């Protein structure tokens, strides 16, 4: 098999960029056999240990006479001979840093595994390495591996204190130190600033330090706002997020609180408070009035102004001035003193309470309505289910059979009785004459009512019939007339007992 020519040192530099292409050409022409297994790229941490795998795949009857590792520029790194043992001809790659894994474990090991271990990895160790098997009788077989040396950077971020101003200045800085390759830095912010990165040599040879500065126009509202530095590197499983709270120095921003528009004559212990937002904190407060006359009942207590008793001198405009290392700020508050307390606040409070009560009642009514609607819907569903069940099921009423109808007992019917005739009455009916006209004829003796047979078969005369007669309404007896007097002499007119009522 053809071997790659080693270029002389005088011609190495101009042709070094073309060596990877030359190696690919040799691979295509058969210089590298597919039976040599290597990794195309191996990453090692700076200062750490890494292994470059290289194996001659079985089955094969070839005999390995020697294994050699060399850099792409022709520098021999390590050699392993069955008879002469291991050799590291280059002082940069000595036996303190390199070793054959199989030879280290077994001196009589098969040379088909030529895995090479690096210890104390350096930046200059990075490059392309060729694993070469000298075999008999088929010649040399090769595999190429690219060794990459990486370094994980150390990261931190900090705010840069600035003073409010019109020009954009750096307000935060993020540093990723000693990375290989260089880290990538970006900023996450809602303030709309801009970032600028620079690179510097890292603490170890071959490493890079990236410094990113985040800039914006400093304003008071930016003080205390958090921005985030995002660092990305191939050695990180996830990006590193570093939050930073900005620090912008600005003069006090002042406002006054405590006035409720109900300061009246005689009110006691009224108070105003000077509210300040600033960086740094205020170093002093000053209270004054626009009229230049300070009420005698007012007492200054730092950021507060206490009025023991409101009088007409308090009817003025108070001024609070706050000072810090950057500057001063001030605010004014006009006080209107009333003759008597205002009831507007009470009315407003009552309105608020009434509104709350009305809201509660409305909520309760709405909830009740919802419950009623749900109950009605539930009843409708149940009623619909019952109707469906009635429609689907057989009729619950069954008419009696004809035989059963015949066997039903007959109801007792009242028996009718005929009224007695004139001849049957026990006494004569007399017609009397009075001054008012003819008199009714009445029986001379007690009335007699006889039962008349209706021709019913198997008629039973028992106590039930007598009970029936006894149940006649007693009003008929009360309406019965007594025996007629002797003045009734005529028998031409009569009235039956049925007409007495």
Secondary structure, DSSP 8 states (H G I E B T S, - for coil): --------GGGHHHHGGGHHHHHHHHHHTTSS-TTEEE-SEEEEETTS-EEE-EEE-SS---EEEEEEEEETTS-EEEEEETTTEEE--SGGG-TTTEEEHHHHH-TT--TTB--EEE-S--GGG-EEEEEEEEEETTEEEEEEEEEEEEB--EEEEEE--EE--SSEEEEEEEEEEEEBS--EEEEE-SS--EEEEEEEE-SSTT-EEEEEEEEEE--GGGTT-EEEEEEE-TT-SS-EEEEEE--EEEEEEEEEE---S-EETT-EEEEEEEEEEEES--SEEEEEETTS---TTEEEETTEEEEEE--GGG-SEEEEEEE-SS-EEEEEEE--EESS--SHHHHHHHHHHHHHHHHHHHHHHHHHHHHHHHHHHHHHHHHHHHHHHHHHS--S-----HHHHHTS-------------TTTSSS---B-B-SSSB-----SS-----------TT----HHHHHHHHTS-THHHHH------TT--B-S----GGG--
